[in-house]
């Protein structure tokens, strides 16, 4: 946050972070990584250390360590190290963040499609479970096929509304 912000502003930002984290947690994200990610979205900095995040969120460095590892593994944060520095730095993929996050999920969508196909082969399409798995495989195949065009449409729309 800017150096000119007041403690009141900081408290308001942290209340927002908590509200946003609740929404993220409702999608299955663990609460502390959700808080870290929400903070990175609203804060003005472009890179963070675990210490800075812990201080900003008023939590222990241990809580941050696990959270940033989870966020890096999920592709929501990037991990970097400055030359000559022994401290890891975490960055938010700031340019077109949501489509970048979504595109990173293509491999996961392909895994869902593959595992569903294995299940279909195991039980057959004629059984209720096989039909559900066939729908699952078809859904993820459809999403993988449509995603490049949808992302392109988003980027055009983003340019219009964000005035890039």
N, CA, C and O of each residue as an XYZ file, in Angstrom:
656
protein
N       0.835     -1.176      0.000
C       0.000      0.000      0.000
C       0.874      1.231      0.000
O       2.038      1.171      0.396
N       0.333      2.330     -0.434
C       1.077      3.573     -0.505
C       1.485      4.017      0.892
O       0.780      3.758      1.867
N       2.619      4.682      0.980
C       3.129      5.138      2.267
C       2.197      6.155      2.916
O       2.239      6.335      4.133
N       1.366      6.817      2.135
C       0.476      7.839      2.681
C      -0.819      7.271      3.239
O      -1.623      8.017      3.798
N      -1.041      5.971      3.101
C      -2.296      5.416      3.591
C      -2.317      5.427      5.113
O      -1.279      5.305      5.763
N      -3.484      5.570      5.657
C      -3.642      5.614      7.106
C      -3.927      4.229      7.638
O      -4.212      3.306      6.875
N      -3.848      4.083      8.966
C      -4.190      2.798      9.570
C      -5.631      2.437      9.265
O      -5.962      1.265      9.088
N      -6.494      3.459      9.203
C      -7.899      3.218      8.870
C      -8.004      2.635      7.465
O      -8.733      1.668      7.242
N      -7.279      3.222      6.522
C      -7.270      2.693      5.147
C      -6.765      1.254      5.137
O      -7.323      0.393      4.456
N      -5.723      1.010      5.885
C      -5.139     -0.335      5.953
C      -6.160     -1.324      6.502
O      -6.293     -2.434      5.988
N      -6.879     -0.922      7.544
C      -7.907     -1.800      8.107
C      -9.008     -2.071      7.087
O      -9.510     -3.192      7.002
N      -9.382     -1.069      6.323
C     -10.408     -1.254      5.286
C      -9.917     -2.215      4.212
O     -10.670     -3.071      3.746
N      -8.662     -2.074      3.822
C      -8.087     -2.982      2.831
C      -8.080     -4.407      3.369
O      -8.421     -5.344      2.647
N      -7.698     -4.574      4.620
C      -7.668     -5.920      5.200
C      -9.074     -6.504      5.338
O      -9.253     -7.714      5.201
N     -10.062     -5.668      5.604
C     -11.448     -6.164      5.629
C     -11.865     -6.619      4.227
O     -12.526     -7.646      4.075
N     -11.478     -5.855      3.212
C     -11.756     -6.273      1.831
C     -11.068     -7.598      1.534
O     -11.677     -8.500      0.958
N      -9.799     -7.719      1.924
C      -9.042     -8.955      1.698
C      -9.780    -10.137      2.323
O      -9.883    -11.202      1.715
N     -10.286     -9.948      3.525
C     -11.029    -11.027      4.193
C     -12.291    -11.381      3.426
O     -12.596    -12.562      3.259
N     -13.034    -10.381      2.956
C     -14.256    -10.651      2.189
C     -13.930    -11.387      0.889
O     -14.605    -12.350      0.527
N     -12.895    -10.929      0.194
C     -12.497    -11.569     -1.054
C     -12.025    -12.999     -0.779
O     -12.343    -13.916     -1.537
N     -11.272    -13.187      0.298
C     -10.769    -14.519      0.649
C     -11.920    -15.480      0.939
O     -11.837    -16.663      0.611
N     -12.979    -14.983      1.543
C     -14.144    -15.830      1.805
C     -14.739    -16.323      0.490
O     -15.120    -17.488      0.372
N     -14.817    -15.431     -0.497
C     -15.344    -15.826     -1.810
C     -14.418    -16.864     -2.444
O     -14.888    -17.879     -2.959
N     -13.112    -16.619     -2.410
C     -12.164    -17.585     -2.970
C     -12.236    -18.919     -2.229
O     -12.195    -19.981     -2.851
N     -12.341    -18.863     -0.914
C     -12.420    -20.096     -0.116
C     -13.682    -20.876     -0.453
O     -13.688    -22.104     -0.373
N     -14.754    -20.176     -0.829
C     -15.993    -20.881     -1.181
C     -15.834    -21.690     -2.468
O     -16.663    -22.552     -2.763
N     -14.776    -21.420     -3.234
C     -14.509    -22.189     -4.451
C     -13.565    -23.360     -4.188
O     -13.257    -24.134     -5.094
N     -13.109    -23.483     -2.941
C     -12.239    -24.594     -2.585
C     -10.814    -24.193     -2.250
O     -10.027    -25.040     -1.825
N     -10.458    -22.928     -2.429
C      -9.114    -22.490     -2.087
C      -8.998    -22.433     -0.563
O      -9.931    -22.004      0.116
N      -7.877    -22.858     -0.038
C      -7.641    -22.763      1.405
C      -7.646    -21.293      1.827
O      -7.288    -20.412      1.046
N      -8.050    -21.045      3.050
C      -8.286    -19.674      3.527
C      -7.035    -18.783      3.480
O      -7.106    -17.659      2.984
N      -5.895    -19.263      3.987
C      -4.710    -18.400      4.028
C      -4.176    -18.104      2.625
O      -3.873    -16.944      2.345
N      -4.045    -19.080      1.733
C      -3.651    -18.720      0.368
C      -4.640    -17.747     -0.279
O      -4.242    -16.874     -1.050
N      -5.918    -17.899      0.035
C      -6.919    -16.968     -0.498
C      -6.656    -15.558      0.003
O      -6.789    -14.597     -0.754
N      -6.289    -15.427      1.250
C      -5.974    -14.102      1.806
C      -4.744    -13.503      1.124
O      -4.734    -12.326      0.765
N      -3.711    -14.321      0.950
C      -2.489    -13.838      0.294
C      -2.792    -13.395     -1.136
O      -2.352    -12.329     -1.567
N      -3.535    -14.203     -1.860
C      -3.862    -13.866     -3.244
C      -4.714    -12.601     -3.315
O      -4.461    -11.729     -4.147
N      -5.715    -12.497     -2.454
C      -6.567    -11.300     -2.434
C      -5.745    -10.063     -2.111
O      -5.961     -9.002     -2.697
N      -4.804    -10.190     -1.182
C      -3.955     -9.050     -0.842
C      -3.088     -8.640     -2.037
O      -2.943     -7.454     -2.332
N      -2.521     -9.626     -2.712
C      -1.685     -9.322     -3.877
C      -2.499     -8.628     -4.973
O      -1.970     -7.788     -5.701
N      -3.776     -8.976     -5.091
C      -4.623     -8.329     -6.094
C      -4.863     -6.856     -5.781
O      -4.836     -6.020     -6.684
N      -5.098     -6.532     -4.514
C      -5.478     -5.153     -4.175
C      -4.276     -4.258     -3.899
O      -4.366     -3.040     -4.055
N      -3.178     -4.832     -3.500
C      -2.007     -4.032     -3.155
C      -1.318     -3.502     -4.411
O      -1.409     -4.111     -5.477
N      -0.640     -2.383     -4.284
C       0.008     -1.739     -5.425
C       1.361     -2.331     -5.809
O       1.829     -2.120     -6.928
N       1.994     -3.064     -4.903
C       3.331     -3.596     -5.189
C       3.262     -4.635     -6.303
O       2.210     -5.223     -6.556
N       4.387     -4.851     -6.959
C       4.425     -5.863     -8.018
C       5.223     -7.092     -7.599
O       5.324     -8.054     -8.360
N       5.785     -7.069     -6.407
C       6.518     -8.219     -5.892
C       6.502     -8.175     -4.369
O       6.415     -7.115     -3.750
N       6.591     -9.372     -3.790
C       6.459     -9.495     -2.340
C       7.449    -10.519     -1.814
O       7.776    -11.492     -2.494
N       7.917    -10.293     -0.607
C       8.631    -11.330      0.127
C       7.642    -11.929      1.120
O       6.610    -11.328      1.419
N       7.961    -13.106      1.625
C       7.096    -13.727      2.624
C       6.994    -12.833      3.859
O       5.928    -12.730      4.467
N       8.087    -12.197      4.225
C       8.089    -11.312      5.387
C       7.143    -10.144      5.175
O       6.370     -9.795      6.068
N       7.201     -9.539      3.996
C       6.319     -8.397      3.713
C       4.853     -8.813      3.741
O       4.009     -8.095      4.278
N       4.551     -9.971      3.164
C       3.175    -10.461      3.174
C       2.696    -10.747      4.598
O       1.563    -10.423      4.956
N       3.565    -11.356      5.404
C       3.199    -11.662      6.793
C       2.899    -10.381      7.564
O       1.917    -10.308      8.303
N       3.748     -9.378      7.388
C       3.517     -8.098      8.073
C       2.233     -7.435      7.592
O       1.451     -6.931      8.399
N       2.016     -7.433      6.292
C       0.843     -6.770      5.729
C      -0.457     -7.435      6.185
O      -1.446     -6.758      6.464
N      -0.443     -8.764      6.258
C      -1.650     -9.499      6.627
C      -1.756     -9.764      8.131
O      -2.748    -10.310      8.615
N      -0.709     -9.365      8.856
C      -0.685     -9.537     10.317
C      -0.795    -11.011     10.712
O      -1.586    -11.389     11.576
N       0.021    -11.822     10.053
C       0.046    -13.261     10.337
C       1.493    -13.710     10.483
O       2.420    -12.936     10.248
N       1.676    -14.956     10.869
C       3.029    -15.485     11.056
C       3.690    -15.786      9.718
O       3.016    -16.127      8.746
N       5.010    -15.660      9.675
C       5.727    -16.030      8.443
C       5.499    -17.489      8.045
O       5.512    -17.808      6.856
N       5.293    -18.373      9.015
C       5.048    -19.784      8.696
C       3.758    -19.939      7.890
O       3.703    -20.733      6.951
N       2.736    -19.191      8.253
C       1.467    -19.258      7.517
C       1.660    -18.787      6.082
O       1.055    -19.332      5.158
N       2.491    -17.786      5.897
C       2.745    -17.256      4.561
C       3.551    -18.253      3.744
O       3.278    -18.448      2.560
N       4.530    -18.879      4.359
C       5.396    -19.818      3.644
C       4.586    -20.913      2.963
O       4.791    -21.188      1.781
N       3.691    -21.525      3.679
C       2.847    -22.581      3.106
C       1.914    -22.010      2.047
O       1.689    -22.628      1.007
N       1.382    -20.843      2.316
C       0.418    -20.224      1.396
C       1.055    -19.865      0.062
O       0.483    -20.154     -0.989
N       2.230    -19.242      0.084
C       2.853    -18.859     -1.186
C       3.290    -20.094     -1.958
O       3.248    -20.101     -3.188
N       3.712    -21.142     -1.248
C       4.055    -22.389     -1.941
C       2.824    -22.943     -2.662
O       2.915    -23.364     -3.815
N       1.682    -22.941     -1.985
C       0.443    -23.421     -2.608
C       0.058    -22.556     -3.806
O      -0.361    -23.077     -4.839
N       0.198    -21.242     -3.671
C      -0.163    -20.331     -4.764
C       0.784    -20.468     -5.949
O       0.351    -20.386     -7.098
N       2.061    -20.674     -5.685
C       3.029    -20.900     -6.770
C       2.700    -22.217     -7.474
O       2.685    -22.277     -8.703
N       2.439    -23.265     -6.701
C       2.097    -24.568     -7.294
C       0.825    -24.492     -8.125
O       0.686    -25.197     -9.125
N      -0.102    -23.635     -7.711
C      -1.360    -23.487     -8.452
C      -1.214    -22.534     -9.636
O      -2.143    -22.396    -10.431
N      -0.065    -21.879     -9.765
C       0.148    -20.950    -10.872
C      -0.457    -19.579    -10.655
O      -0.567    -18.795    -11.597
N      -0.853    -19.275     -9.416
C      -1.453    -17.969     -9.137
C      -0.411    -16.912     -8.792
O      -0.654    -15.717     -8.958
N       0.735    -17.347     -8.319
C       1.869    -16.458     -8.079
C       3.091    -17.057     -8.750
O       3.203    -18.273     -8.902
N       4.001    -16.185     -9.148
C       5.280    -16.642     -9.657
C       6.327    -16.472     -8.575
O       6.190    -15.617     -7.700
N       7.365    -17.276     -8.632
C       8.448    -17.208     -7.644
C       9.716    -16.800     -8.366
O      10.082    -17.390     -9.382
N      10.380    -15.793     -7.839
C      11.613    -15.294     -8.436
C      12.646    -15.064     -7.342
O      12.332    -15.059     -6.152
N      13.868    -14.876     -7.772
C      14.923    -14.508     -6.847
C      15.773    -13.466     -7.537
O      16.221    -13.660     -8.667
N      15.991    -12.366     -6.855
C      16.826    -11.300     -7.398
C      18.286    -11.748     -7.376
O      18.695    -12.451     -6.452
N      19.082    -11.352     -8.378
C      20.492    -11.739     -8.400
C      21.190    -11.320     -7.106
O      21.085    -10.172     -6.674
N      21.896    -12.259     -6.501
C      22.641    -11.990     -5.290
C      21.804    -12.000     -4.015
O      22.349    -11.836     -2.924
N      20.521    -12.185     -4.128
C      19.637    -12.184     -2.957
C      19.267    -13.622     -2.621
O      19.071    -14.440     -3.521
N      19.169    -13.935     -1.337
C      18.806    -15.285     -0.919
C      17.325    -15.399     -0.573
O      16.853    -16.467     -0.183
N      16.608    -14.313     -0.714
C      15.193    -14.289     -0.367
C      14.338    -14.469     -1.609
O      14.548    -13.799     -2.620
N      13.377    -15.372     -1.528
C      12.441    -15.550     -2.636
C      11.497    -14.361     -2.703
O      11.097    -13.794     -1.686
N      11.158    -14.005     -3.922
C      10.207    -12.934     -4.180
C       9.043    -13.535     -4.947
O       9.230    -14.365     -5.837
N       7.841    -13.105     -4.591
C       6.632    -13.629     -5.230
C       5.977    -12.520     -6.029
O       5.860    -11.384     -5.569
N       5.555    -12.868     -7.227
C       4.955    -11.881     -8.113
C       3.608    -12.391     -8.604
O       3.392    -13.588     -8.794
N       2.731    -11.448     -8.795
C       1.430    -11.735     -9.376
C       1.575    -11.589    -10.878
O       2.196    -10.636    -11.349
N       1.020    -12.509    -11.629
C       1.058    -12.391    -13.088
C       0.100    -11.260    -13.450
O      -1.092    -11.477    -13.664
N       0.643    -10.063    -13.512
C      -0.153     -8.835    -13.537
C      -0.795     -8.532    -14.883
O      -1.823     -7.857    -14.938
N      -0.210     -9.014    -15.956
C      -0.747     -8.707    -17.276
C      -1.795     -9.746    -17.655
O      -1.465    -10.914    -17.862
N      -3.034     -9.337    -17.744
C      -4.127    -10.238    -18.124
C      -4.177    -11.442    -17.194
O      -4.145    -12.591    -17.632
N      -4.254    -11.154    -15.918
C      -4.112    -12.165    -14.871
C      -5.080    -13.334    -14.986
O      -4.672    -14.486    -14.840
N      -6.342    -13.060    -15.243
C      -7.327    -14.141    -15.205
C      -7.220    -15.087    -16.386
O      -7.376    -16.294    -16.204
N      -6.963    -14.599    -17.573
C      -6.815    -15.545    -18.680
C      -5.507    -16.323    -18.538
O      -5.442    -17.489    -18.926
N      -4.477    -15.702    -17.994
C      -3.231    -16.430    -17.761
C      -3.457    -17.561    -16.762
O      -2.971    -18.675    -16.958
N      -4.186    -17.275    -15.706
C      -4.492    -18.308    -14.715
C      -5.306    -19.420    -15.369
O      -5.033    -20.604    -15.170
N      -6.289    -19.033    -16.136
C      -7.152    -20.033    -16.755
C      -6.388    -20.889    -17.770
O      -6.577    -22.104    -17.831
N      -5.533    -20.255    -18.556
C      -4.766    -21.009    -19.545
C      -3.823    -22.011    -18.887
O      -3.521    -23.058    -19.460
N      -3.363    -21.687    -17.689
C      -2.505    -22.620    -16.967
C      -3.274    -23.869    -16.555
O      -2.673    -24.893    -16.232
N      -4.574    -23.786    -16.564
C      -5.418    -24.912    -16.155
C      -5.696    -25.881    -17.303
O      -6.365    -26.894    -17.098
N      -5.197    -25.593    -18.503
C      -5.472    -26.477    -19.630
C      -4.996    -27.898    -19.358
O      -5.685    -28.859    -19.701
N      -3.844    -28.035    -18.755
C      -3.339    -29.364    -18.422
C      -4.260    -30.093    -17.455
O      -4.453    -31.303    -17.565
N      -4.820    -29.364    -16.518
C      -5.753    -29.952    -15.572
C      -7.029    -30.397    -16.280
O      -7.571    -31.463    -15.988
N      -7.505    -29.572    -17.214
C      -8.698    -29.950    -17.982
C      -8.427    -31.214    -18.793
O      -9.290    -32.085    -18.902
N      -7.237    -31.308    -19.355
C      -6.872    -32.503    -20.124
C      -6.823    -33.734    -19.220
O      -7.218    -34.824    -19.634
N      -6.340    -33.565    -17.993
C      -6.311    -34.680    -17.045
C      -7.724    -35.148    -16.702
O      -7.982    -36.350    -16.633
N      -8.646    -34.190    -16.487
C     -10.039    -34.561    -16.217
C     -10.612    -35.355    -17.388
O     -11.289    -36.365    -17.198
N     -10.334    -34.888    -18.579
C     -10.833    -35.563    -19.776
C     -10.279    -36.989    -19.859
O     -11.022    -37.933    -20.129
N      -8.977    -37.139    -19.627
C      -8.337    -38.460    -19.704
C      -8.850    -39.426    -18.630
O      -9.143    -40.586    -18.918
N      -8.955    -38.938    -17.392
C      -9.391    -39.826    -16.311
C     -10.850    -40.216    -16.499
O     -11.235    -41.345    -16.193
N     -11.663    -39.292    -17.000
C     -13.063    -39.625    -17.277
C     -13.132    -40.704    -18.357
O     -13.950    -41.620    -18.263
N     -12.288    -40.605    -19.376
C     -12.269    -41.610    -20.444
C     -11.884    -42.983    -19.889
O     -12.424    -44.004    -20.315
N     -10.946    -43.001    -18.936
C     -10.577    -44.276    -18.309
C     -11.766    -44.886    -17.579
O     -11.999    -46.093    -17.648
N     -12.511    -44.043    -16.883
C     -13.685    -44.521    -16.159
C     -14.757    -45.048    -17.090
O     -15.412    -46.045    -16.788
N     -14.941    -44.378    -18.228
C     -15.918    -44.832    -19.226
C     -15.525    -46.222    -19.719
O     -16.368    -47.109    -19.851
N     -14.248    -46.395    -19.988
C     -13.766    -47.692    -20.464
C     -13.985    -48.767    -19.403
O     -14.265    -49.920    -19.732
N     -13.859    -48.396    -18.159
C     -14.025    -49.337    -17.062
C     -15.470    -49.787    -16.888
O     -15.735    -50.981    -16.744
N     -16.419    -48.827    -16.901
C     -17.813    -49.177    -16.595
C     -18.738    -49.149    -17.805
O     -19.851    -49.671    -17.739
N     -18.299    -48.549    -18.908
C     -19.136    -48.458    -20.103
C     -20.055    -47.243    -20.068
O     -20.408    -46.743    -19.000
N     -20.434    -46.779    -21.259
C     -21.296    -45.593    -21.389
C     -22.755    -45.860    -21.019
O     -23.498    -44.931    -20.700
N     -23.162    -47.130    -21.061
C     -24.572    -47.435    -20.864
C     -25.002    -47.332    -19.399
O     -26.196    -47.237    -19.117
N     -24.062    -47.350    -18.477
C     -24.392    -47.244    -17.055
C     -24.465    -45.765    -16.655
O     -23.835    -44.919    -17.290
N     -25.232    -45.453    -15.605
C     -25.348    -44.051    -15.175
C     -23.991    -43.396    -14.901
O     -23.761    -42.257    -15.308
N     -23.095    -44.108    -14.215
C     -21.770    -43.550    -13.952
C     -21.001    -43.302    -15.239
O     -20.306    -42.294    -15.369
N     -21.124    -44.221    -16.189
C     -20.459    -44.065    -17.478
C     -20.998    -42.870    -18.243
O     -20.241    -42.151    -18.896
N     -22.306    -42.657    -18.165
C     -22.895    -41.483    -18.833
C     -22.404    -40.182    -18.189
O     -22.111    -39.208    -18.883
N     -22.321    -40.178    -16.868
C     -21.811    -38.966    -16.182
C     -20.355    -38.717    -16.558
O     -19.947    -37.578    -16.786
N     -19.578    -39.792    -16.620
C     -18.174    -39.638    -17.018
C     -18.048    -39.202    -18.474
O     -17.157    -38.424    -18.812
N     -18.927    -39.695    -19.335
C     -18.909    -39.275    -20.742
C     -19.218    -37.785    -20.844
O     -18.601    -37.068    -21.632
N     -20.177    -37.325    -20.041
C     -20.475    -35.888    -20.035
C     -19.283    -35.094    -19.513
O     -18.970    -34.022    -20.029
N     -18.624    -35.620    -18.493
C     -17.438    -34.956    -17.947
C     -16.354    -34.836    -19.013
O     -15.790    -33.760    -19.211
N     -16.065    -35.936    -19.694
C     -15.038    -35.921    -20.743
C     -15.423    -34.956    -21.856
O     -14.584    -34.197    -22.340
N     -16.690    -34.984    -22.260
C     -17.149    -34.090    -23.333
C     -17.059    -32.633    -22.907
O     -16.663    -31.780    -23.702
N     -17.419    -32.336    -21.664
C     -17.359    -30.966    -21.159
C     -15.930    -30.433    -21.229
O     -15.694    -29.345    -21.754
N     -14.985    -31.197    -20.703
C     -13.607    -30.712    -20.689
C     -13.000    -30.676    -22.092
O     -12.173    -29.809    -22.374
N     -13.382    -31.579    -22.961
C     -12.920    -31.511    -24.356
C     -13.454    -30.240    -25.007
O     -12.728    -29.544    -25.717
N     -14.716    -29.946    -24.762
C     -15.332    -28.729    -25.302
C     -14.620    -27.481    -24.772
O     -14.282    -26.581    -25.541
N     -14.396    -27.433    -23.466
C     -13.749    -26.259    -22.865
C     -12.334    -26.062    -23.411
O     -11.924    -24.935    -23.689
N     -11.594    -27.154    -23.562
C     -10.236    -27.032    -24.106
C     -10.270    -26.543    -25.548
O      -9.409    -25.767    -25.961
N     -11.258    -26.991    -26.313
C     -11.377    -26.573    -27.710
C     -11.775    -25.096    -27.811
O     -11.246    -24.367    -28.651
N     -12.682    -24.667    -26.978
C     -13.211    -23.305    -27.038
C     -12.348    -22.262    -26.340
O     -12.444    -21.074    -26.647
N     -11.520    -22.688    -25.419
C     -10.777    -21.739    -24.590
C      -9.898    -20.771    -25.387
O      -9.920    -19.579    -25.082
N      -9.135    -21.202    -26.379
C      -8.303    -20.224    -27.101
C      -9.121    -19.093    -27.723
O      -8.726    -17.929    -27.658
N     -10.256    -19.435    -28.323
C     -11.092    -18.397    -28.927
C     -11.709    -17.489    -27.854
O     -11.785    -16.273    -28.033
N     -12.137    -18.076    -26.765
C     -12.719    -17.293    -25.680
C     -11.687    -16.337    -25.081
O     -12.002    -15.182    -24.795
N     -10.466    -16.814    -24.893
C      -9.405    -15.951    -24.365
C      -9.122    -14.814    -25.346
O      -8.928    -13.672    -24.929
N      -9.097    -15.111    -26.622
C      -8.876    -14.063    -27.630
C      -9.990    -13.021    -27.580
O      -9.728    -11.820    -27.644
N     -11.232    -13.485    -27.464
C     -12.361    -12.549    -27.351
C     -12.231    -11.711    -26.082
O     -12.493    -10.508    -26.104
N     -11.829    -12.335    -24.982
C     -11.609    -11.613    -23.726
C     -10.538    -10.542    -23.908
O     -10.711     -9.412    -23.453
N      -9.448    -10.881    -24.562
C      -8.345     -9.920    -24.718
C      -8.786     -8.714    -25.542
O      -8.385     -7.587    -25.252
N      -9.602     -8.939    -26.559
C     -10.143     -7.813    -27.332
C     -11.058     -6.971    -26.456
O     -10.967     -5.743    -26.461
N     -11.928     -7.615    -25.715
C     -12.834     -6.911    -24.805
C     -12.043     -6.153    -23.742
O     -12.352     -5.005    -23.422
N     -11.023     -6.808    -23.205
C     -10.164     -6.185    -22.184
C      -9.540     -4.906    -22.717
O      -9.484     -3.895    -22.018
N      -9.072     -4.956    -23.959
C      -8.477     -3.768    -24.569
C      -9.496     -2.628    -24.631
O      -9.158     -1.470    -24.387
N     -10.711     -2.958    -24.950
C     -11.757     -1.923    -25.040
C     -12.077     -1.328    -23.682
O     -12.128     -0.106    -23.540
N     -12.292     -2.166    -22.689
C     -12.723     -1.665    -21.383
C     -11.588     -1.156    -20.527
O     -11.797     -0.285    -19.682
N     -10.385     -1.679    -20.723
C      -9.240     -1.251    -19.917
C      -8.451     -0.149    -20.606
O      -7.563      0.455    -20.002
N      -8.768      0.111    -21.856
C      -8.075      1.146    -22.630
C      -6.577      0.947    -22.626
O      -5.813      1.888    -22.406
N      -6.152     -0.310    -22.876
C      -4.718     -0.620    -22.955
C      -4.083      0.075    -24.122
O      -2.882     -0.068    -24.347
